Amino acid sequence: MKRTNDGGARRIVVISTGGTIASRWQGTGYAADASGNDVLATAPLPEGVTVEVVDLFNVNSSRMTAAHQLALLRTVHETFADPGVDGIVVTHGTDTLEETAFFLDLHHADARPVVLTGAQRPFGTGDGDGPGNLYDALQVAATVRELGVLVVFDGRVHAARGTVKTQTLAADAFSDPSAERLGRVGFSRVDIERQPERPAPLPLPAAARTAIPGATGPDATPLPRVDIVSHHSDGDPFLFEAAVAAGARGIVLEATGAGNATPEIAAAVADAVAQGVLVAVSTRVPAGPLAEIYTGGGAVDLVAAGAVLTGTLRSAQARIALLATLLADGGSGDPARGSAVLRRLLEGPVRAEPALATGGSRSATAVAGRA
């Protein structure tokens, strides 16, 4: 379906993937089943915007898989092959939105924006936040350029990198605990307060051309297994070693503090790295960078064992960086090459330009230009 405002000059494609924004009551709970056209019909259009809808799939985002994310990545690239498209909005469930946004951003080389949004309250409810979030996302997608992939939620604009779900139910569901928001949107105005810094984008992986969500057996595209293992006060190497035994080619160790575990876990990391497994170290602490401070199984020893610290990226996005690295590797199995790509993605620019000291905001056009 296409909806057009009189004099519409900005062509935005909405890719619908499900989530709460498309969820209706099923008798025992909510599940995604509303089409993209149904979702779009709930929201007014910003002035001067033309919208087209692509129904890609319709799932609760807790069921999101790498095959879904690769199919979405492929669709984004195919959509931008049309030079007449000015931007893309992806409607997505909030549970794994941070992972999908970061995955898209790692492969996004186009000046045109991809904006992810969703809802905390289901489709069709009287107090639903989906229509407002979708309106804001359309406005941002029609306005900004050169900002990469964005998350727009509850009137706030966030960079994909570092932005995570910080509220289970509240409307202001997303933030970057280690950085300020990118900007804000409201009253028909988009204000961008800083420019995100991003590592050089990866090319479209070969797996994106063949991945089919839900495919099994010979129809399924083989994808690398990447696991997350969390450390705690009684933590031992058992689950880490189990992940290696299960065939994991990448593991995120969710450590304590600034990146600390135990000597036994550090030894398990060294063994895994020797087998060609890529290991990244994140932390269960909500905000702040990792740092090589402690030995005795701390970050000093984990790095010596061959692990890579993730800066301010938390576990879910660190896992996406590992997945993207392995997909970029193309199955070569070269540990040195994989480690170099991973370090670039994890240790790439994470600090952004500070907001204006005057207390005022710059408009999106002042920061990024307008086509």
SVG drawing of the C-alpha trace seen along z (x, -y; Angstrom):
<svg xmlns="http://www.w3.org/2000/svg" viewBox="-9 -29 58 60">
<polyline fill="none" stroke="black" stroke-width="0.4" points="0.0,0.0 1.1,-3.6 -0.1,-6.6 0.8,-10.0 0.3,-13.5 -0.3,-16.3 3.0,-17.6 4.9,-14.7 8.5,-14.9 10.2,-12.3 9.8,-8.7 10.1,-6.4 9.8,-2.6 8.5,-0.9 9.7,2.6 7.4,4.4 8.9,7.3 6.3,7.7 6.8,7.0 4.5,5.3 3.7,2.6 2.0,5.3 0.7,7.5 -3.0,8.2 -4.7,10.2 -4.6,14.0 -6.8,15.2 -3.9,15.9 -1.5,13.2 -0.3,10.8 1.5,11.9 2.5,10.2 -0.1,10.6 -1.0,7.2 0.3,6.3 2.5,3.4 -0.4,1.6 -2.5,2.1 0.2,0.6 0.8,-2.3 -3.0,-3.0 -2.8,-3.9 -0.3,-6.7 -0.7,-10.1 2.0,-10.9 4.4,-13.8 3.9,-16.5 5.6,-15.9 6.1,-12.2 5.2,-9.3 5.2,-5.8 5.4,-2.4 5.1,0.8 7.1,4.1 5.8,7.0 9.0,8.9 7.9,11.2 5.8,11.0 7.3,12.3 7.7,11.5 11.2,10.2 12.2,12.7 12.1,15.2 14.4,13.2 17.2,15.2 20.3,14.4 18.5,15.6 15.7,13.0 18.4,10.3 20.2,11.3 16.9,11.3 16.2,7.8 19.8,6.7 19.3,8.0 15.9,6.2 17.4,2.9 20.2,3.1 17.7,4.0 15.5,1.1 18.3,-1.3 19.2,-0.1 16.4,-2.4 17.8,-5.9 14.3,-7.3 14.0,-6.0 14.9,-8.7 14.9,-6.5 13.8,-3.3 11.8,-2.7 11.8,0.7 9.1,1.6 10.5,4.2 9.8,5.7 11.7,4.2 13.2,7.4 16.0,7.7 15.7,4.4 19.2,3.4 20.7,6.4 19.1,5.9 19.8,2.2 23.5,2.7 23.7,5.5 22.3,3.3 24.5,0.4 27.7,2.5 26.8,3.1 25.3,-0.3 27.3,-2.4 24.5,-4.5 24.0,-8.2 20.3,-7.6 19.0,-6.6 17.5,-3.4 15.3,-4.1 14.1,-1.3 11.1,-1.8 8.4,0.2 6.0,0.0 5.8,0.9 2.0,1.2 0.2,3.5 -1.5,2.6 -4.9,1.0 -4.9,0.1 -6.3,-3.2 -3.0,-4.3 -0.8,-2.7 2.6,-4.4 3.1,-2.7 1.4,-5.5 3.5,-8.3 6.7,-6.3 6.0,-5.5 5.2,-9.1 8.5,-10.3 10.5,-7.6 9.0,-8.6 9.9,-12.2 13.5,-11.4 13.9,-9.1 12.6,-11.9 15.0,-14.5 18.5,-13.2 21.4,-11.9 24.9,-10.5 23.9,-9.3 23.8,-5.5 21.2,-3.3 19.1,-5.0 16.6,-4.0 13.7,-6.4 11.5,-5.9 9.5,-8.1 10.6,-11.3 14.3,-10.4 16.8,-9.7 19.5,-7.2 22.5,-5.9 22.4,-2.1 25.7,-1.5 25.5,-1.3 21.7,-1.7 20.0,1.0 16.6,1.7 16.8,0.3 13.1,0.4 11.0,3.6 7.6,1.8 8.0,-2.0 7.5,-4.1 11.1,-5.4 12.4,-1.9 15.8,-2.7 19.0,-4.5 22.8,-4.2 23.8,-3.9 27.3,-5.1 26.5,-8.1 24.0,-10.8 21.1,-10.5 21.8,-11.5 18.9,-13.9 15.1,-14.4 12.0,-14.7 8.8,-16.5 6.5,-19.3 7.4,-18.6 11.1,-19.2 14.1,-16.9 17.0,-18.1 20.3,-16.3 22.7,-17.2 25.8,-15.2 27.3,-13.2 27.8,-9.5 31.2,-7.9 31.1,-4.5 33.7,-2.1 34.0,-1.6 31.0,0.5 31.3,4.1 30.2,5.3 27.0,7.3 27.9,10.8 27.3,13.7 24.9,15.3 22.6,12.4 21.8,13.5 20.7,16.9 19.3,16.8 15.7,17.8 14.0,17.2 12.6,20.4 14.3,22.7 15.5,26.0 17.5,28.9 19.1,28.5 17.2,25.3 18.8,23.5 21.9,21.4 24.7,22.6 25.4,19.8 28.1,19.6 27.1,20.3 27.8,17.4 27.0,17.8 26.9,15.6 28.2,17.0 27.7,15.0 30.1,15.0 28.9,14.8 30.1,15.4 30.1,19.2 31.1,19.1 33.3,21.8 34.4,22.7 31.7,25.4 29.3,23.4 32.1,21.7 33.6,25.0 30.2,26.4 29.7,23.6 33.0,24.6 32.0,28.2 28.7,27.3 30.5,25.8 30.5,22.1 32.8,20.1 32.4,17.0 31.7,16.5 30.9,13.4 32.0,13.7 29.8,11.4 32.2,10.7 31.9,8.8 33.1,5.2 35.4,3.8 35.9,7.2 36.9,9.7 36.4,13.4 38.7,16.1 42.0,17.8 40.1,20.9 38.0,19.0 41.0,17.2 42.6,20.6 39.4,21.8 39.5,18.6 43.1,19.4 42.1,22.9 39.2,21.7 41.3,19.1 43.9,21.8 41.1,23.7 40.2,20.7 37.2,19.5 36.8,15.7 36.2,14.5 34.9,11.0 34.6,9.8 31.7,7.6 30.3,6.9 27.1,7.3 27.5,3.7 25.0,1.4 27.4,-1.5 31.0,-2.3 34.0,-1.0 36.0,2.2 39.6,1.8 42.7,3.9 43.2,3.3 43.1,6.7 45.0,9.9 44.0,13.1 41.5,13.9 40.7,10.2 40.7,8.4 44.6,8.3 44.6,12.1 41.6,12.4 43.3,10.2 46.5,12.1 44.5,15.2 43.4,13.7 40.1,12.2 39.0,8.8 37.4,6.2 34.2,4.6 34.6,1.0 31.1,-0.2 29.2,2.4 27.2,4.8 26.7,8.5 23.9,8.6 25.6,6.1 29.0,7.7 27.5,10.9 26.3,9.2 29.9,7.9 31.2,11.5 28.5,12.7 29.2,10.0 33.0,10.8 32.4,14.5 30.1,13.7 32.6,11.3 35.3,13.9 33.5,16.0 34.4,19.3 38.2,18.9 38.8,19.8 41.8,17.5 42.0,16.5 44.3,13.5 42.0,12.1 38.9,12.7 40.5,11.1 41.6,8.0 38.0,7.5 36.6,8.0 39.0,5.5 38.0,2.9 34.3,3.4 34.7,3.5 37.5,1.0 36.3,-1.3 35.1,-4.8 32.6,-4.8 32.9,-8.3 30.7,-10.9 31.0,-14.6 29.5,-16.4 26.3,-18.4 26.5,-22.1 27.7,-23.9 25.3,-26.8 22.3,-24.7 20.7,-25.0 20.1,-22.2 21.1,-22.0 18.5,-20.9 19.1,-17.7 19.6,-19.6 22.4,-21.7 24.2,-18.5 23.6,-16.2 22.3,-18.1 19.2,-17.4 18.9,-15.8"/>
</svg>
